[in-house]
């Protein structure tokens, strides 16, 4: 059986003063915009969750924010 990734969720981080921390909402939105422009030609969509999570959807799958279950 062949499986394909249909959705990917990432949490952006930044380094400041040699410490790792979550990216600000403004920076997450900037990253969403940039990646959205780049990936649009590949049929991907990117959604930004106010919790700071970016969700990538591909191959016509809907982009959903919030908890995602794993299906068999």
Predicted model as a PDB file, atoms N, CA, C, CB and O in Angstrom, pLDDT in the B-factor column:
MODEL        1                                                                  
ATOM      1  N   UNK A   1       0.836  -1.183   0.000  1.00 62.00           N  
ATOM      2  CA  UNK A   1       0.000   0.000   0.000  1.00 62.00           C  
ATOM      3  C   UNK A   1       0.880   1.246   0.000  1.00 62.00           C  
ATOM      4  CB  UNK A   1      -0.951  -0.002   1.213  1.00 62.00           C  
ATOM      5  O   UNK A   1       1.839   1.341   0.766  1.00 62.00           O  
ATOM      6  N   UNK A   2       0.551   2.179  -0.849  1.00 64.00           N  
ATOM      7  CA  UNK A   2       1.340   3.401  -0.993  1.00 64.00           C  
ATOM      8  C   UNK A   2       0.612   4.547  -0.288  1.00 64.00           C  
ATOM      9  CB  UNK A   2       1.585   3.739  -2.502  1.00 64.00           C  
ATOM     10  O   UNK A   2      -0.556   4.813  -0.573  1.00 64.00           O  
ATOM     11  N   UNK A   3       1.289   5.209   0.610  1.00 71.00           N  
ATOM     12  CA  UNK A   3       0.699   6.349   1.319  1.00 71.00           C  
ATOM     13  C   UNK A   3       1.395   7.630   0.914  1.00 71.00           C  
ATOM     14  CB  UNK A   3       0.787   6.156   2.844  1.00 71.00           C  
ATOM     15  O   UNK A   3       2.591   7.648   0.627  1.00 71.00           O  
ATOM     16  N   UNK A   4       0.623   8.695   0.898  1.00 73.00           N  
ATOM     17  CA  UNK A   4       1.179   9.999   0.589  1.00 73.00           C  
ATOM     18  C   UNK A   4       0.873  10.952   1.732  1.00 73.00           C  
ATOM     19  CB  UNK A   4       0.621  10.540  -0.747  1.00 73.00           C  
ATOM     20  O   UNK A   4      -0.176  10.861   2.370  1.00 73.00           O  
ATOM     21  N   UNK A   5       1.790  11.857   1.978  1.00 71.00           N  
ATOM     22  CA  UNK A   5       1.546  12.898   2.961  1.00 71.00           C  
ATOM     23  C   UNK A   5       0.549  13.876   2.377  1.00 71.00           C  
ATOM     24  CB  UNK A   5       2.860  13.614   3.368  1.00 71.00           C  
ATOM     25  O   UNK A   5       0.754  14.407   1.286  1.00 71.00           O  
ATOM     26  N   UNK A   6      -0.539  14.114   3.112  1.00 77.00           N  
ATOM     27  CA  UNK A   6      -1.556  15.046   2.631  1.00 77.00           C  
ATOM     28  C   UNK A   6      -1.585  16.322   3.459  1.00 77.00           C  
ATOM     29  CB  UNK A   6      -2.925  14.388   2.648  1.00 77.00           C  
ATOM     30  O   UNK A   6      -2.154  17.330   3.040  1.00 77.00           O  
ATOM     31  N   UNK A   7      -0.973  16.275   4.629  1.00 83.00           N  
ATOM     32  CA  UNK A   7      -0.974  17.443   5.495  1.00 83.00           C  
ATOM     33  C   UNK A   7       0.268  17.407   6.368  1.00 83.00           C  
ATOM     34  CB  UNK A   7      -2.258  17.498   6.361  1.00 83.00           C  
ATOM     35  O   UNK A   7       0.701  16.346   6.816  1.00 83.00           O  
ATOM     36  N   UNK A   8       0.829  18.576   6.600  1.00 87.00           N  
ATOM     37  CA  UNK A   8       2.016  18.712   7.435  1.00 87.00           C  
ATOM     38  C   UNK A   8       1.824  19.902   8.343  1.00 87.00           C  
ATOM     39  CB  UNK A   8       3.302  18.867   6.581  1.00 87.00           C  
ATOM     40  O   UNK A   8       1.475  20.989   7.884  1.00 87.00           O  
ATOM     41  N   UNK A   9       2.051  19.705   9.634  1.00 91.00           N  
ATOM     42  CA  UNK A   9       1.914  20.791  10.604  1.00 91.00           C  
ATOM     43  C   UNK A   9       3.291  21.100  11.189  1.00 91.00           C  
ATOM     44  CB  UNK A   9       0.896  20.417  11.735  1.00 91.00           C  
ATOM     45  O   UNK A   9       4.000  20.207  11.653  1.00 91.00           O  
ATOM     46  N   UNK A  10       3.654  22.385  11.158  1.00 92.00           N  
ATOM     47  CA  UNK A  10       4.942  22.790  11.725  1.00 92.00           C  
ATOM     48  C   UNK A  10       4.733  23.949  12.700  1.00 92.00           C  
ATOM     49  CB  UNK A  10       5.940  23.195  10.600  1.00 92.00           C  
ATOM     50  O   UNK A  10       3.801  24.742  12.571  1.00 92.00           O  
ATOM     51  N   UNK A  11       5.620  24.015  13.662  1.00 93.00           N  
ATOM     52  CA  UNK A  11       5.632  25.123  14.616  1.00 93.00           C  
ATOM     53  C   UNK A  11       6.947  25.875  14.420  1.00 93.00           C  
ATOM     54  CB  UNK A  11       5.473  24.613  16.109  1.00 93.00           C  
ATOM     55  O   UNK A  11       8.011  25.352  14.752  1.00 93.00           O  
ATOM     56  N   UNK A  12       6.888  27.089  13.887  1.00 94.00           N  
ATOM     57  CA  UNK A  12       8.112  27.859  13.652  1.00 94.00           C  
ATOM     58  C   UNK A  12       8.778  28.304  14.966  1.00 94.00           C  
ATOM     59  CB  UNK A  12       7.796  29.084  12.790  1.00 94.00           C  
ATOM     60  O   UNK A  12       8.109  28.696  15.922  1.00 94.00           O  
ATOM     61  N   UNK A  13      10.098  28.231  14.977  1.00 95.00           N  
ATOM     62  CA  UNK A  13      10.901  28.682  16.107  1.00 95.00           C  
ATOM     63  C   UNK A  13      11.935  29.689  15.617  1.00 95.00           C  
ATOM     64  CB  UNK A  13      11.589  27.485  16.815  1.00 95.00           C  
ATOM     65  O   UNK A  13      12.254  29.744  14.429  1.00 95.00           O  
ATOM     66  N   UNK A  14      12.450  30.480  16.550  1.00 92.00           N  
ATOM     67  CA  UNK A  14      13.508  31.443  16.266  1.00 92.00           C  
ATOM     68  C   UNK A  14      14.553  31.348  17.365  1.00 92.00           C  
ATOM     69  CB  UNK A  14      12.942  32.891  16.156  1.00 92.00           C  
ATOM     70  O   UNK A  14      14.275  30.909  18.481  1.00 92.00           O  
ATOM     71  N   UNK A  15      15.760  31.772  17.020  1.00 92.00           N  
ATOM     72  CA  UNK A  15      16.795  31.879  18.051  1.00 92.00           C  
ATOM     73  C   UNK A  15      16.993  33.350  18.378  1.00 92.00           C  
ATOM     74  CB  UNK A  15      18.138  31.223  17.585  1.00 92.00           C  
ATOM     75  O   UNK A  15      17.084  34.196  17.489  1.00 92.00           O  
ATOM     76  N   UNK A  16      17.057  33.630  19.655  1.00 88.00           N  
ATOM     77  CA  UNK A  16      17.330  34.981  20.152  1.00 88.00           C  
ATOM     78  C   UNK A  16      18.259  34.850  21.354  1.00 88.00           C  
ATOM     79  CB  UNK A  16      15.999  35.741  20.537  1.00 88.00           C  
ATOM     80  O   UNK A  16      17.981  34.129  22.312  1.00 88.00           O  
ATOM     81  N   UNK A  17      19.358  35.566  21.267  1.00 90.00           N  
ATOM     82  CA  UNK A  17      20.331  35.546  22.368  1.00 90.00           C  
ATOM     83  C   UNK A  17      20.710  34.121  22.765  1.00 90.00           C  
ATOM     84  CB  UNK A  17      19.770  36.286  23.582  1.00 90.00           C  
ATOM     85  O   UNK A  17      20.777  33.780  23.946  1.00 90.00           O  
ATOM     86  N   UNK A  18      20.953  33.307  21.751  1.00 92.00           N  
ATOM     87  CA  UNK A  18      21.382  31.913  21.940  1.00 92.00           C  
ATOM     88  C   UNK A  18      20.313  31.054  22.632  1.00 92.00           C  
ATOM     89  CB  UNK A  18      22.671  31.877  22.756  1.00 92.00           C  
ATOM     90  O   UNK A  18      20.645  30.044  23.252  1.00 92.00           O  
ATOM     91  N   UNK A  19      19.057  31.440  22.533  1.00 93.00           N  
ATOM     92  CA  UNK A  19      17.954  30.658  23.095  1.00 93.00           C  
ATOM     93  C   UNK A  19      16.921  30.396  22.011  1.00 93.00           C  
ATOM     94  CB  UNK A  19      17.307  31.390  24.305  1.00 93.00           C  
ATOM     95  O   UNK A  19      16.674  31.241  21.150  1.00 93.00           O  
ATOM     96  N   UNK A  20      16.326  29.222  22.067  1.00 94.00           N  
ATOM     97  CA  UNK A  20      15.308  28.845  21.105  1.00 94.00           C  
ATOM     98  C   UNK A  20      13.929  29.135  21.676  1.00 94.00           C  
ATOM     99  CB  UNK A  20      15.439  27.362  20.726  1.00 94.00           C  
ATOM    100  O   UNK A  20      13.626  28.749  22.805  1.00 94.00           O  
ATOM    101  N   UNK A  21      13.098  29.811  20.904  1.00 94.00           N  
ATOM    102  CA  UNK A  21      11.744  30.149  21.345  1.00 94.00           C  
ATOM    103  C   UNK A  21      10.791  30.151  20.163  1.00 94.00           C  
ATOM    104  CB  UNK A  21      11.723  31.518  22.049  1.00 94.00           C  
ATOM    105  O   UNK A  21      11.220  30.209  19.011  1.00 94.00           O  
ATOM    106  N   UNK A  22       9.518  30.089  20.445  1.00 93.00           N  
ATOM    107  CA  UNK A  22       8.519  30.101  19.381  1.00 93.00           C  
ATOM    108  C   UNK A  22       8.520  31.450  18.673  1.00 93.00           C  
ATOM    109  CB  UNK A  22       7.119  29.791  19.944  1.00 93.00           C  
ATOM    110  O   UNK A  22       8.735  32.494  19.289  1.00 93.00           O  
ATOM    111  N   UNK A  23       8.278  31.406  17.382  1.00 92.00           N  
ATOM    112  CA  UNK A  23       8.244  32.625  16.585  1.00 92.00           C  
ATOM    113  C   UNK A  23       7.018  33.456  16.953  1.00 92.00           C  
ATOM    114  CB  UNK A  23       8.239  32.292  15.079  1.00 92.00           C  
ATOM    115  O   UNK A  23       5.997  32.913  17.376  1.00 92.00           O  
ATOM    116  N   UNK A  24       7.121  34.751  16.793  1.00 92.00           N  
ATOM    117  CA  UNK A  24       6.001  35.645  17.089  1.00 92.00           C  
ATOM    118  C   UNK A  24       4.889  35.445  16.056  1.00 92.00           C  
ATOM    119  CB  UNK A  24       6.470  37.129  17.107  1.00 92.00           C  
ATOM    120  O   UNK A  24       5.122  34.890  14.982  1.00 92.00           O  
ATOM    121  N   UNK A  25       3.691  35.899  16.387  1.00 91.00           N  
ATOM    122  CA  UNK A  25       2.559  35.796  15.460  1.00 91.00           C  
ATOM    123  C   UNK A  25       2.868  36.527  14.158  1.00 91.00           C  
ATOM    124  CB  UNK A  25       1.275  36.368  16.101  1.00 91.00           C  
ATOM    125  O   UNK A  25       2.544  36.040  13.075  1.00 91.00           O  
ATOM    126  N   UNK A  26       3.490  37.690  14.265  1.00 92.00           N  
ATOM    127  CA  UNK A  26       3.834  38.463  13.078  1.00 92.00           C  
ATOM    128  C   UNK A  26       4.802  37.691  12.184  1.00 92.00           C  
ATOM    129  CB  UNK A  26       4.443  39.811  13.478  1.00 92.00           C  
ATOM    130  O   UNK A  26       4.644  37.674  10.964  1.00 92.00           O  
ATOM    131  N   UNK A  27       5.804  37.052  12.790  1.00 92.00           N  
ATOM    132  CA  UNK A  27       6.773  36.285  12.012  1.00 92.00           C  
ATOM    133  C   UNK A  27       6.146  35.024  11.415  1.00 92.00           C  
ATOM    134  CB  UNK A  27       7.968  35.910  12.885  1.00 92.00           C  
ATOM    135  O   UNK A  27       6.501  34.625  10.306  1.00 92.00           O  
ATOM    136  N   UNK A  28       5.225  34.398  12.133  1.00 92.00           N  
ATOM    137  CA  UNK A  28       4.525  33.224  11.599  1.00 92.00           C  
ATOM    138  C   UNK A  28       3.674  33.604  10.391  1.00 92.00           C  
ATOM    139  CB  UNK A  28       3.643  32.580  12.686  1.00 92.00           C  
ATOM    140  O   UNK A  28       3.618  32.870   9.404  1.00 92.00           O  
ATOM    141  N   UNK A  29       3.023  34.739  10.475  1.00 92.00           N  
ATOM    142  CA  UNK A  29       2.207  35.195   9.354  1.00 92.00           C  
ATOM    143  C   UNK A  29       3.080  35.555   8.157  1.00 92.00           C  
ATOM    144  CB  UNK A  29       1.353  36.399   9.768  1.00 92.00           C  
ATOM    145  O   UNK A  29       2.703  35.305   7.012  1.00 92.00           O  
ATOM    146  N   UNK A  30       4.239  36.138   8.417  1.00 93.00           N  
ATOM    147  CA  UNK A  30       5.182  36.440   7.346  1.00 93.00           C  
ATOM    148  C   UNK A  30       5.631  35.144   6.671  1.00 93.00           C  
ATOM    149  CB  UNK A  30       6.403  37.221   7.895  1.00 93.00           C  
ATOM    150  O   UNK A  30       5.675  35.059   5.443  1.00 93.00           O  
ATOM    151  N   UNK A  31       5.963  34.141   7.477  1.00 93.00           N  
ATOM    152  CA  UNK A  31       6.410  32.856   6.945  1.00 93.00           C  
ATOM    153  C   UNK A  31       5.288  32.185   6.148  1.00 93.00           C  
ATOM    154  CB  UNK A  31       6.883  31.934   8.088  1.00 93.00           C  
ATOM    155  O   UNK A  31       5.542  31.593   5.099  1.00 93.00           O  
ATOM    156  N   UNK A  32       4.058  32.274   6.638  1.00 93.00           N  
ATOM    157  CA  UNK A  32       2.914  31.721   5.915  1.00 93.00           C  
ATOM    158  C   UNK A  32       2.793  32.378   4.540  1.00 93.00           C  
ATOM    159  CB  UNK A  32       1.609  31.919   6.725  1.00 93.00           C  
ATOM    160  O   UNK A  32       2.584  31.694   3.538  1.00 93.00           O  
ATOM    161  N   UNK A  33       2.924  33.682   4.495  1.00 93.00           N  
ATOM    162  CA  UNK A  33       2.829  34.410   3.230  1.00 93.00           C  
ATOM    163  C   UNK A  33       3.926  33.972   2.260  1.00 93.00           C  
ATOM    164  CB  UNK A  33       2.917  35.922   3.478  1.00 93.00           C  
ATOM    165  O   UNK A  33       3.647  33.683   1.096  1.00 93.00           O  
ATOM    166  N   UNK A  34       5.154  33.923   2.730  1.00 94.00           N  
ATOM    167  CA  UNK A  34       6.285  33.554   1.864  1.00 94.00           C  
ATOM    168  C   UNK A  34       6.140  32.124   1.354  1.00 94.00           C  
ATOM    169  CB  UNK A  34       7.617  33.707   2.621  1.00 94.00           C  
ATOM    170  O   UNK A  34       6.259  31.880   0.153  1.00 94.00           O  
ATOM    171  N   UNK A  35       5.886  31.182   2.255  1.00 91.00           N  
ATOM    172  CA  UNK A  35       5.762  29.794   1.844  1.00 91.00           C  
ATOM    173  C   UNK A  35       4.534  29.583   0.961  1.00 91.00           C  
ATOM    174  CB  UNK A  35       5.693  28.889   3.067  1.00 91.00           C  
ATOM    175  O   UNK A  35       4.549  28.744   0.060  1.00 91.00           O  
ATOM    176  N   UNK A  36       3.474  30.344   1.219  1.00 90.00           N  
ATOM    177  CA  UNK A  36       2.281  30.260   0.391  1.00 90.00           C  
ATOM    178  C   UNK A  36       2.557  30.660  -1.047  1.00 90.00           C  
ATOM    179  CB  UNK A  36       1.192  31.129   0.964  1.00 90.00           C  
ATOM    180  O   UNK A  36       2.079  30.016  -1.980  1.00 90.00           O  
ATOM    181  N   UNK A  37       3.325  31.719  -1.225  1.00 90.00           N  
ATOM    182  CA  UNK A  37       3.678  32.169  -2.580  1.00 90.00           C  
ATOM    183  C   UNK A  37       4.512  31.125  -3.301  1.00 90.00           C  
ATOM    184  CB  UNK A  37       4.441  33.500  -2.525  1.00 90.00           C  
ATOM    185  O   UNK A  37       4.294  30.848  -4.481  1.00 90.00           O  
ATOM    186  N   UNK A  38       5.464  30.551  -2.588  1.00 89.00           N  
ATOM    187  CA  UNK A  38       6.363  29.567  -3.190  1.00 89.00           C  
ATOM    188  C   UNK A  38       5.622  28.272  -3.527  1.00 89.00           C  
ATOM    189  CB  UNK A  38       7.535  29.272  -2.247  1.00 89.00           C  
ATOM    190  O   UNK A  38       5.821  27.712  -4.605  1.00 89.00           O  
ATOM    191  N   UNK A  39       4.784  27.799  -2.630  1.00 86.00           N  
ATOM    192  CA  UNK A  39       4.154  26.490  -2.789  1.00 86.00           C  
ATOM    193  C   UNK A  39       2.890  26.508  -3.637  1.00 86.00           C  
ATOM    194  CB  UNK A  39       3.832  25.930  -1.451  1.00 86.00           C  
ATOM    195  O   UNK A  39       2.420  25.449  -4.053  1.00 86.00           O  
ATOM    196  N   UNK A  40       2.334  27.673  -3.901  1.00 84.00           N  
ATOM    197  CA  UNK A  40       1.093  27.766  -4.681  1.00 84.00           C  
ATOM    198  C   UNK A  40       1.211  27.062  -6.032  1.00 84.00           C  
ATOM    199  CB  UNK A  40       0.718  29.231  -4.897  1.00 84.00           C  
ATOM    200  O   UNK A  40       0.264  26.412  -6.475  1.00 84.00           O  
ATOM    201  N   UNK A  41       2.348  27.185  -6.680  1.00 84.00           N  
ATOM    202  CA  UNK A  41       2.565  26.549  -7.971  1.00 84.00           C  
ATOM    203  C   UNK A  41       2.595  25.032  -7.911  1.00 84.00           C  
ATOM    204  CB  UNK A  41       3.837  27.037  -8.556  1.00 84.00           C  
ATOM    205  O   UNK A  41       2.467  24.361  -8.935  1.00 84.00           O  
ATOM    206  N   UNK A  42       2.763  24.491  -6.709  1.00 82.00           N  
ATOM    207  CA  UNK A  42       2.791  23.040  -6.526  1.00 82.00           C  
ATOM    208  C   UNK A  42       1.446  22.496  -6.055  1.00 82.00           C  
ATOM    209  CB  UNK A  42       3.875  22.662  -5.531  1.00 82.00           C  
ATOM    210  O   UNK A  42       1.323  21.304  -5.775  1.00 82.00           O  
ATOM    211  N   UNK A  43       0.436  23.366  -5.966  1.00 84.00           N  
ATOM    212  CA  UNK A  43      -0.889  22.930  -5.530  1.00 84.00           C  
ATOM    213  C   UNK A  43      -1.027  22.812  -4.021  1.00 84.00           C  
ATOM    214  CB  UNK A  43      -1.214  21.615  -6.155  1.00 84.00           C  
ATOM    215  O   UNK A  43      -1.919  22.111  -3.540  1.00 84.00           O  
ATOM    216  N   UNK A  44      -0.180  23.470  -3.274  1.00 86.00           N  
ATOM    217  CA  UNK A  44      -0.223  23.425  -1.811  1.00 86.00           C  
ATOM    218  C   UNK A  44      -0.899  24.661  -1.243  1.00 86.00           C  
ATOM    219  CB  UNK A  44       1.187  23.294  -1.238  1.00 86.00           C  
ATOM    220  O   UNK A  44      -0.881  25.728  -1.856  1.00 86.00           O  
ATOM    221  N   UNK A  45      -1.487  24.512  -0.086  1.00 87.00           N  
ATOM    222  CA  UNK A  45      -2.082  25.628   0.645  1.00 87.00           C  
ATOM    223  C   UNK A  45      -1.525  25.626   2.063  1.00 87.00           C  
ATOM    224  CB  UNK A  45      -3.644  25.535   0.655  1.00 87.00           C  
ATOM    225  O   UNK A  45      -1.185  24.580   2.616  1.00 87.00           O  
ATOM    226  N   UNK A  46      -1.442  26.806   2.627  1.00 90.00           N  
ATOM    227  CA  UNK A  46      -0.891  26.932   3.970  1.00 90.00           C  
ATOM    228  C   UNK A  46      -1.846  27.766   4.814  1.00 90.00           C  
ATOM    229  CB  UNK A  46       0.530  27.572   3.939  1.00 90.00           C  
ATOM    230  O   UNK A  46      -2.262  28.853   4.414  1.00 90.00           O  
ATOM    231  N   UNK A  47      -2.188  27.236   5.992  1.00 90.00           N  
ATOM    232  CA  UNK A  47      -3.063  27.951   6.918  1.00 90.00           C  
ATOM    233  C   UNK A  47      -2.270  28.266   8.187  1.00 90.00           C  
ATOM    234  CB  UNK A  47      -4.345  27.111   7.249  1.00 90.00           C  
ATOM    235  O   UNK A  47      -1.411  27.493   8.608  1.00 90.00           O  
ATOM    236  N   UNK A  48      -2.574  29.403   8.778  1.00 90.00           N  
ATOM    237  CA  UNK A  48      -1.931  29.831  10.029  1.00 90.00           C  
ATOM    238  C   UNK A  48      -2.934  29.724  11.157  1.00 90.00           C  
ATOM    239  CB  UNK A  48      -1.383  31.287   9.920  1.00 90.00           C  
ATOM    240  O   UNK A  48      -4.033  30.273  11.075  1.00 90.00           O  
ATOM    241  N   UNK A  49      -2.563  29.023  12.201  1.00 89.00           N  
ATOM    242  CA  UNK A  49      -3.380  28.878  13.397  1.00 89.00           C  
ATOM    243  C   UNK A  49      -2.901  29.924  14.405  1.00 89.00           C  
ATOM    244  CB  UNK A  49      -3.289  27.418  13.989  1.00 89.00           C  
ATOM    245  O   UNK A  49      -1.694  30.097  14.569  1.00 89.00           O  
ATOM    246  N   UNK A  50      -3.804  30.618  15.079  1.00 83.00           N  
ATOM    247  CA  UNK A  50      -3.384  31.630  16.054  1.00 83.00           C  
ATOM    248  C   UNK A  50      -2.468  31.093  17.160  1.00 83.00           C  
ATOM    249  CB  UNK A  50      -4.598  32.245  16.682  1.00 83.00           C  
ATOM    250  O   UNK A  50      -1.814  31.869  17.857  1.00 83.00           O  
ATOM    251  N   UNK A  51      -2.422  29.767  17.318  1.00 86.00           N  
ATOM    252  CA  UNK A  51      -1.503  29.167  18.291  1.00 86.00           C  
ATOM    253  C   UNK A  51      -0.076  29.116  17.764  1.00 86.00           C  
ATOM    254  CB  UNK A  51      -1.966  27.762  18.658  1.00 86.00           C  
ATOM    255  O   UNK A  51       0.834  28.664  18.459  1.00 86.00           O  
ATOM    256  N   UNK A  52       0.118  29.584  16.527  1.00 87.00           N  
ATOM    257  CA  UNK A  52       1.458  29.629  15.959  1.00 87.00           C  
ATOM    258  C   UNK A  52       1.827  28.409  15.146  1.00 87.00           C  
ATOM    259  CB  UNK A  52       2.445  29.803  17.039  1.00 87.00           C  
ATOM    260  O   UNK A  52       3.012  28.165  14.921  1.00 87.00           O  
ATOM    261  N   UNK A  53       0.858  27.635  14.700  1.00 93.00           N  
ATOM    262  CA  UNK A  53       1.122  26.429  13.917  1.00 93.00           C  
ATOM    263  C   UNK A  53       0.761  26.702  12.459  1.00 93.00           C  
ATOM    264  CB  UNK A  53       0.318  25.208  14.473  1.00 93.00           C  
ATOM    265  O   UNK A  53      -0.297  27.258  12.163  1.00 93.00           O  
ATOM    266  N   UNK A  54       1.645  26.306  11.561  1.00 93.00           N  
ATOM    267  CA  UNK A  54       1.383  26.395  10.133  1.00 93.00           C  
ATOM    268  C   UNK A  54       1.008  25.001   9.638  1.00 93.00           C  
ATOM    269  CB  UNK A  54       2.623  26.962   9.357  1.00 93.00           C  
ATOM    270  O   UNK A  54       1.691  24.023   9.942  1.00 93.00           O  
ATOM    271  N   UNK A  55      -0.077  24.917   8.877  1.00 92.00           N  
ATOM    272  CA  UNK A  55      -0.539  23.639   8.343  1.00 92.00           C  
ATOM    273  C   UNK A  55      -0.488  23.701   6.827  1.00 92.00           C  
ATOM    274  CB  UNK A  55      -1.976  23.304   8.838  1.00 92.00           C  
ATOM    275  O   UNK A  55      -1.102  24.570   6.209  1.00 92.00           O  
ATOM    276  N   UNK A  56       0.256  22.764   6.231  1.00 89.00           N  
ATOM    277  CA  UNK A  56       0.385  22.665   4.783  1.00 89.00           C  
ATOM    278  C   UNK A  56      -0.552  21.573   4.298  1.00 89.00           C  
ATOM    279  CB  UNK A  56       1.858  22.374   4.359  1.00 89.00           C  
ATOM    280  O   UNK A  56      -0.541  20.467   4.840  1.00 89.00           O  
ATOM    281  N   UNK A  57      -1.360  21.861   3.291  1.00 86.00           N  
ATOM    282  CA  UNK A  57      -2.217  20.862   2.675  1.00 86.00           C  
ATOM    283  C   UNK A  57      -1.820  20.701   1.220  1.00 86.00           C  
ATOM    284  CB  UNK A  57      -3.706  21.251   2.800  1.00 86.00           C  
ATOM    285  O   UNK A  57      -1.519  21.682   0.539  1.00 86.00           O  
ATOM    286  N   UNK A  58      -1.820  19.448   0.737  1.00 75.00           N  
ATOM    287  CA  UNK A  58      -1.430  19.176  -0.644  1.00 75.00           C  
ATOM    288  C   UNK A  58      -2.435  18.255  -1.316  1.00 75.00           C  
ATOM    289  CB  UNK A  58      -0.033  18.558  -0.696  1.00 75.00           C  
ATOM    290  O   UNK A  58      -3.278  17.647  -0.658  1.00 75.00           O  
ATOM    291  N   UNK A  59      -2.334  18.163  -2.631  1.00 62.00           N  
ATOM    292  CA  UNK A  59      -3.148  17.238  -3.435  1.00 62.00           C  
ATOM    293  C   UNK A  59      -4.635  17.384  -3.203  1.00 62.00           C  
ATOM    294  CB  UNK A  59      -2.750  15.827  -3.146  1.00 62.00           C  
ATOM    295  O   UNK A  59      -5.347  16.382  -3.134  1.00 62.00           O  
ATOM    296  N   UNK A  60      -5.119  18.599  -3.082  1.00 57.00           N  
ATOM    297  CA  UNK A  60      -6.549  18.821  -2.959  1.00 57.00           C  
ATOM    298  C   UNK A  60      -7.132  18.564  -1.590  1.00 57.00           C  
ATOM    299  CB  UNK A  60      -7.241  17.987  -3.919  1.00 57.00           C  
ATOM    300  O   UNK A  60      -8.347  18.663  -1.417  1.00 57.00           O  
ATOM    301  N   UNK A  61      -6.292  18.231  -0.593  1.00 55.00           N  
ATOM    302  CA  UNK A  61      -6.824  17.996   0.745  1.00 55.00           C  
ATOM    303  C   UNK A  61      -7.136  19.335   1.409  1.00 55.00           C  
ATOM    304  CB  UNK A  61      -5.823  17.177   1.603  1.00 55.00           C  
ATOM    305  O   UNK A  61      -6.396  20.301   1.220  1.00 55.00           O  
ATOM    306  N   UNK A  62      -8.218  19.406   2.184  1.00 53.00           N  
ATOM    307  CA  UNK A  62      -8.531  20.664   2.858  1.00 53.00           C  
ATOM    308  C   UNK A  62      -7.520  20.941   3.960  1.00 53.00           C  
ATOM    309  CB  UNK A  62      -9.955  20.630   3.437  1.00 53.00           C  
ATOM    310  O   UNK A  62      -7.040  20.018   4.618  1.00 53.00           O  
ATOM    311  N   UNK A  63      -7.203  22.194   4.156  1.00 57.00           N  
ATOM    312  CA  UNK A  63      -6.302  22.571   5.237  1.00 57.00           C  
ATOM    313  C   UNK A  63      -7.147  22.833   6.465  1.00 57.00           C  
ATOM    314  CB  UNK A  63      -5.439  23.821   4.863  1.00 57.00           C  
ATOM    315  O   UNK A  63      -8.060  23.658   6.433  1.00 57.00           O  
ATOM    316  N   UNK A  64      -6.843  22.128   7.557  1.00 55.00           N  
ATOM    317  CA  UNK A  64      -7.586  22.281   8.790  1.00 55.00           C  
ATOM    318  C   UNK A  64      -6.635  22.714   9.887  1.00 55.00           C  
ATOM    319  CB  UNK A  64      -8.309  20.977   9.171  1.00 55.00           C  
ATOM    320  O   UNK A  64      -5.491  22.264   9.951  1.00 55.00           O  
ATOM    321  N   UNK A  65      -7.111  23.576  10.732  1.00 53.00           N  
ATOM    322  CA  UNK A  65      -6.342  23.959  11.912  1.00 53.00           C  
ATOM    323  C   UNK A  65      -6.887  23.197  13.099  1.00 53.00           C  
ATOM    324  CB  UNK A  65      -6.398  25.497  12.160  1.00 53.00           C  
ATOM    325  O   UNK A  65      -8.026  22.730  13.080  1.00 53.00           O  
ATOM    326  N   UNK A  66      -6.080  23.075  14.120  1.00 50.00           N  
ATOM    327  CA  UNK A  66      -6.506  22.359  15.310  1.00 50.00           C  
ATOM    328  C   UNK A  66      -5.931  20.942  15.311  1.00 50.00           C  
ATOM    329  CB  UNK A  66      -8.041  22.320  15.394  1.00 50.00           C  
ATOM    330  O   UNK A  66      -5.186  20.577  14.401  1.00 50.00           O  
ATOM    331  N   UNK A  67      -6.273  20.131  16.336  1.00 46.00           N  
ATOM    332  CA  UNK A  67      -5.740  18.778  16.460  1.00 46.00           C  
ATOM    333  C   UNK A  67      -6.087  17.927  15.244  1.00 46.00           C  
ATOM    334  CB  UNK A  67      -6.270  18.116  17.725  1.00 46.00           C  
ATOM    335  O   UNK A  67      -7.190  18.001  14.702  1.00 46.00           O  
ATOM    336  N   UNK A  68      -5.126  17.129  14.836  1.00 44.00           N  
ATOM    337  CA  UNK A  68      -5.315  16.258  13.687  1.00 44.00           C  
ATOM    338  C   UNK A  68      -5.073  14.824  14.136  1.00 44.00           C  
ATOM    339  CB  UNK A  68      -4.365  16.652  12.511  1.00 44.00           C  
ATOM    340  O   UNK A  68      -4.048  14.518  14.745  1.00 44.00           O  
ATOM    341  N   UNK A  69      -6.024  13.948  13.832  1.00 43.00           N  
ATOM    342  CA  UNK A  69      -5.863  12.538  14.160  1.00 43.00           C  
ATOM    343  C   UNK A  69      -5.094  11.813  13.077  1.00 43.00           C  
ATOM    344  CB  UNK A  69      -7.217  11.881  14.369  1.00 43.00           C  
ATOM    345  O   UNK A  69      -4.989  12.301  11.951  1.00 43.00           O  
ATOM    346  N   UNK A  70      -4.562  10.663  13.406  1.00 40.00           N  
ATOM    347  CA  UNK A  70      -3.836   9.848  12.455  1.00 40.00           C  
ATOM    348  C   UNK A  70      -4.747   8.723  12.034  1.00 40.00           C  
ATOM    349  CB  UNK A  70      -2.508   9.312  13.050  1.00 40.00           C  
ATOM    350  O   UNK A  70      -5.221   7.954  12.870  1.00 40.00           O  
ATOM    351  N   UNK A  71      -4.994   8.621  10.749  1.00 40.00           N  
ATOM    352  CA  UNK A  71      -5.878   7.560  10.268  1.00 40.00           C  
ATOM    353  C   UNK A  71      -5.054   6.422   9.691  1.00 40.00           C  
ATOM    354  CB  UNK A  71      -6.863   8.100   9.211  1.00 40.00           C  
ATOM    355  O   UNK A  71      -3.969   6.652   9.157  1.00 40.00           O  
ATOM    356  N   UNK A  72      -5.554   5.199   9.791  1.00 38.00           N  
ATOM    357  CA  UNK A  72      -4.797   4.038   9.269  1.00 38.00           C  
ATOM    358  C   UNK A  72      -4.711   4.027   7.770  1.00 38.00           C  
ATOM    359  CB  UNK A  72      -5.425   2.749   9.730  1.00 38.00           C  
ATOM    360  O   UNK A  72      -4.111   3.121   7.192  1.00 38.00           O  
TER     361      UNK A  72                                                      
ENDMDL                                                                          
END                                                                             
